[in-house]
Amino acid sequence: MQATPTHPVRVLIVDDSAFMRTALRRMIESDPALQVADTASDGVEALQKAIQLRPDVITMDVEMPRMTGLEALSKIMEAAPCPVIMVSSLTKANAEATFEALNRGAYDFLSKDLSYASLDIVRIKDELVAKCKAAALHQRRPAQPLRVLPNPHGLPHPASPASSHPAPHVAPHTVPVGATPRLVCIGTSTGGPKALQRILPMLPANLPVPVVIVQHMPAGFTGPFARRLDLLCRIHVKESEPNEPLLPGVVYIARAGEQLRVLRRGATAFAHMSAMPTNTPHIPSVDILMLSAADQYAQYAMAIILTGMGCDGQRGVSAIYRAGGYTLGEDESTCTVYGMPRACAESGVLHHVALLDAIPAEIVRIVGARAAAPPREAAARA
């Protein structure tokens, strides 16, 4: 369960639409743990009020007159840093701007529907409230020393400070001898875009298995996100497509708005995409992906659960664990939100817990990859 702030979280709302400012205010003030410190109608006003009011959290529109959300974010990070949640409409341009905002220090993002007639904006209330609380807790959380956690496989870790505090709830089991994974599944939510941008560029282009990722995102965002990652990585990254084969050395980002399962036909796995089921909190669902991996790959599946709110992935990781596959969770000290990994750790279904930056090396060791090849751009020039 996600923790609750001990005193009211003061939120500054920034949006050039009076309708959106009112809608966001009502949603935020529906929770007694949150209060609206003030509102601003553009980036210039946002910067002034951020310096004056020092809010706990800011919600920031992307497109605004006088100063855009990106410009305001950069200035706020310099003058009055605090967690900023970008509130973006569902367009390709805004998706690209949102990922740039994460690079500039934004805490997270959520989407809004600008259709005044449908008023679908109300559907983001629970997500908005949860992210404001999580952002405030992240801001107030005392710095924790990085630590190396118990490794039941006896594999070497990248150099990092040791700790005498073992991680709770880590299963004392090892991967069955000879069960080298043939598929890696990764699940993540809040904080995931930043986490993936840190770990995927560290994977070699010749990784001998496919990697399938569910990142909770609104429809229209996973394509631009995959293309952005592809530019950063040696390994090829793409958005999933219906019925395409899952090839070694390729990372597949599950398309938002569709459930992704893996299906095997002979020696080849394929991406099966469907709108069903619709009763999961997120579409795509980490659980749906990993349950299919446990069914199709059993002990040859590897599950990794990263930062995120809630417990999506707990059932899927458990299924892979029970099938004899290898399960890995991100350590609390490097999570933006320690929700999804906590649910798995407290269920006792993680073989190992690792700091974020140690996860790529763990993947490479477990799947038996060769040494990293040069980036694809460099190879093309050679």
DRENPAVEX-820144 format. One line per 8 residues: their letters; for each residue x, y, z of C-alpha. Coordinates in steps of 0.2 Angstrom, whole numbers. Each point is the difference from the previous one (the first is absolute). Example, Ala and Ser with C-alpha at 12.3 -4.5 7.8 and 13.67 -1.06 7.14 Angstrom:
// DRENPAVEX-820144
AS) 62,-22,39; 6,17,-3
***
This chain:
// DRENPAVEX-820144
MQATPTHP) 0,0,0; 6,17,-4; 5,11,14; -10,16,4; 9,17,3; -1,5,19; -5,18,-4; -10,8,-14
VRVLIVDD) 9,1,-17; 0,17,-7; -3,0,-19; 3,14,-13; -11,-3,-15; 6,7,-17; -11,0,-15; -5,14,-13
SAFMRTAL) -18,-7,0; -11,7,14; -11,-16,-3; 15,-11,3; 6,10,16; -18,-2,7; -1,-19,-4; 17,-3,7
RRMIESDP) -3,10,16; -16,-10,3; 9,-17,-3; 14,5,12; -11,7,13; -10,-16,0; 13,-8,11; 3,7,18
ALQVADTA) 19,-3,-1; 1,12,-15; -3,19,-1; 2,12,-14; 13,14,4; -5,10,-15; -2,0,-19; 10,7,-14
SDGVEALQ) -5,3,-18; 17,-1,-9; 18,-4,3; 5,18,5; -13,0,14; 5,-17,5; 18,4,2; -5,15,11
KAIQLRPD) -12,-10,11; 12,-15,1; 13,12,8; -12,9,11; -11,-14,6; 13,-15,0; -14,-13,-3; 3,-18,3
VITMDVEM) -6,-5,-17; -4,9,-17; -11,-6,-13; 6,7,-17; -9,2,-17; 11,-3,-15; -6,13,-12; -2,18,7
PRMTGLEA) 2,18,-6; 15,11,5; 10,-15,7; -3,-18,-4; -1,-14,13; 17,-6,-5; 8,17,2; -9,3,16
LSKIMEAA) 6,-17,7; 18,3,-4; 0,17,9; -10,-7,15; 13,-14,1; 13,13,2; -8,13,11; -13,-10,11
PCPVIMVS) 2,-18,-3; -15,-12,4; -9,-15,-8; -8,6,-16; -14,-11,-7; -3,4,-19; -18,0,-5; 0,-4,-19
SLTKANAE) -13,-1,-13; 0,-16,-11; 10,6,-15; 16,-5,-8; 8,17,3; -5,0,18; 6,-18,2; 18,5,-6
ATFEALNR) -1,16,11; -5,-11,15; 15,-12,-2; 11,16,-2; -7,6,17; 5,-16,8; 17,3,-6; 0,17,7
GAYDFLSK) -5,-6,18; -19,-2,0; -6,-13,12; -13,-8,-10; -14,4,-12; -19,-4,-3; -11,3,-15; -15,11,-2
DLSYASLD) -15,0,-12; -3,17,-7; -18,-5,-5; -11,12,10; -16,-9,-6; 6,-18,7; 8,7,16; 11,-16,-1
IVRIKDEL) 13,11,10; -9,-6,16; 6,-18,-3; 18,6,5; -5,5,17; 6,-16,9; 16,0,-10; 3,19,4
VAKCKAAA) -3,-2,18; 11,-15,2; 15,8,-10; -1,16,10; 1,-10,16; 14,-11,-7; 10,16,-6; -1,8,17
LHQRRPAQ) 6,-16,9; 14,-2,-12; 5,19,3; 0,-2,19; 8,-18,0; 17,1,8; 14,-5,-10; 4,-19,2
PLRVLPNP) 18,-7,-3; 1,-12,-14; 3,-17,5; 4,-17,-8; -13,-13,5; 2,-19,2; 3,-9,-16; -5,-19,0
HGLPHPAS) 9,-3,-16; 17,5,6; 1,12,-15; 12,15,1; -9,17,2; 7,16,-8; 10,9,13; -11,10,12
PASSHPAP) 0,3,19; -4,-16,10; -12,0,14; -3,-11,15; -19,2,-2; -7,-15,-10; -16,3,-10; -16,-8,8
HVAPHTVP) -11,-12,-9; 13,-6,-13; -2,-18,-4; 14,-11,4; -1,-10,-16; 11,-1,-15; -4,-2,-19; -1,-18,-5
VGATPRLV) 16,-6,-7; 0,1,-19; -16,11,-1; 7,14,-9; -14,13,-4; -6,1,-18; -11,15,4; 1,15,11
CIGTSTGG) -15,9,6; 1,17,8; -15,9,9; 0,18,6; -11,15,3; 4,17,9; 18,4,-2; 2,-13,-14
PKALQRIL) 4,11,-15; 16,7,10; 4,-18,6; -1,-7,-17; 11,14,-8; 13,-5,13; 0,-19,-2; -4,-3,-18
PMLPANLP) 15,9,-7; 11,-11,10; -6,-16,-9; 11,-7,-14; -7,0,-18; 3,-19,0; -11,-5,14; -5,-18,-4
VPVVIVQH) -18,2,6; -15,12,-3; -5,12,13; -18,5,2; -5,15,10; -16,6,7; 1,18,5; -16,8,6
MPAGFTGP) -3,14,-12; -15,9,-9; -4,-5,-18; 11,9,-12; 15,1,11; 8,-17,-2; 5,2,-18; 9,16,3
FARRLDLL) 8,-7,16; 6,-15,-9; 8,11,-14; 8,11,13; 8,-16,9; 6,-7,-17; 10,15,-3; 8,-2,17
CRIHVKES) 4,-18,-1; 11,-13,-8; -14,-13,1; -14,3,-12; -16,7,8; -17,1,-8; -19,1,4; -8,-17,0
EPNEPLLP) -11,-5,-16; -13,-13,-1; 6,-18,-3; 18,5,-3; 14,-12,4; 10,4,16; 18,0,-5; 16,-1,10
GVVYIARA) 9,17,2; -17,10,-2; -9,9,14; -19,1,-2; -10,14,9; -18,-6,2; -12,11,-10; -11,10,12
GEQLRVLR) -18,-4,-1; 2,-18,-4; 4,-15,11; 16,-10,-6; 3,-18,2; 14,-11,-6; -5,-16,-10; 12,-13,-6
RGATAFAH) -1,-9,-16; 14,-13,-1; 16,9,4; -6,17,-3; -10,12,11; -13,13,-6; -8,15,7; -19,-3,2
MSAMPTNT) -9,17,2; -18,2,5; -12,12,9; -5,-14,12; 0,-1,15; -7,18,3; -2,-2,19; 19,3,4
PHIPSVDI) 5,16,8; 12,3,-14; 0,-5,-18; 12,-7,-4; 2,-9,16; 17,-7,7; -10,-15,7; -7,-5,-16
LMLSAADQ) 17,0,-9; 9,-9,14; -14,-13,2; 1,-4,-18; 19,-1,1; -2,-13,15; -12,-10,-10; 10,0,-16
YAQYAMAI) 18,0,7; -1,-7,17; 18,-1,8; 7,8,-16; -8,17,4; 8,14,9; -11,14,9; 6,17,6
ILTGMGCD) -11,12,10; 6,18,0; -7,16,9; -18,3,-1; -16,3,11; -12,-13,4; 2,-19,-2; -1,-4,-18
GQRGVSAI) 12,-14,-4; -1,-9,17; -11,-14,-7; 11,-1,-16; 17,0,9; -7,-13,12; -5,-11,-14; 17,0,-8
YRAGGYTL) 8,-3,17; -11,-15,3; 3,-7,-18; 19,0,4; 5,16,-9; 11,14,7; -7,15,8; 9,17,4
GEDESTCT) -7,15,9; 7,18,1; 6,5,16; -10,13,10; 14,12,1; 0,3,-19; -18,0,-3; -10,15,-3
VYGMPRAC) -15,-9,8; 3,-16,9; -17,-7,-3; 0,-14,-14; 17,-7,6; -6,1,18; -15,-11,-4; 11,-13,-7
AESGVLHH) 13,1,13; -13,-2,14; -7,-15,-9; 17,-9,1; 1,-3,-19; 16,10,-4; 16,-10,-2; 10,16,1
VALLDAIP) -1,18,3; 12,12,-9; 4,19,-1; -7,7,-17; 18,2,-7; 4,-18,4; -15,-7,-10; 8,0,-17
AEIVRIVG) 15,-10,5; -11,-12,9; -10,-3,-16; 15,-2,-10; 7,-13,12; -16,-10,2; -4,-1,-19; 18,-4,-4
ARAAAPPR) 3,15,-12; 17,3,-8; 10,16,3; -9,16,-6; 2,4,-18; 2,18,-6; -15,11,-2; -9,-3,-16
EAAARA) 4,17,-6; 18,-3,3; 0,-17,-9; -9,8,-15; 14,12,-2; 14,-12,2
***
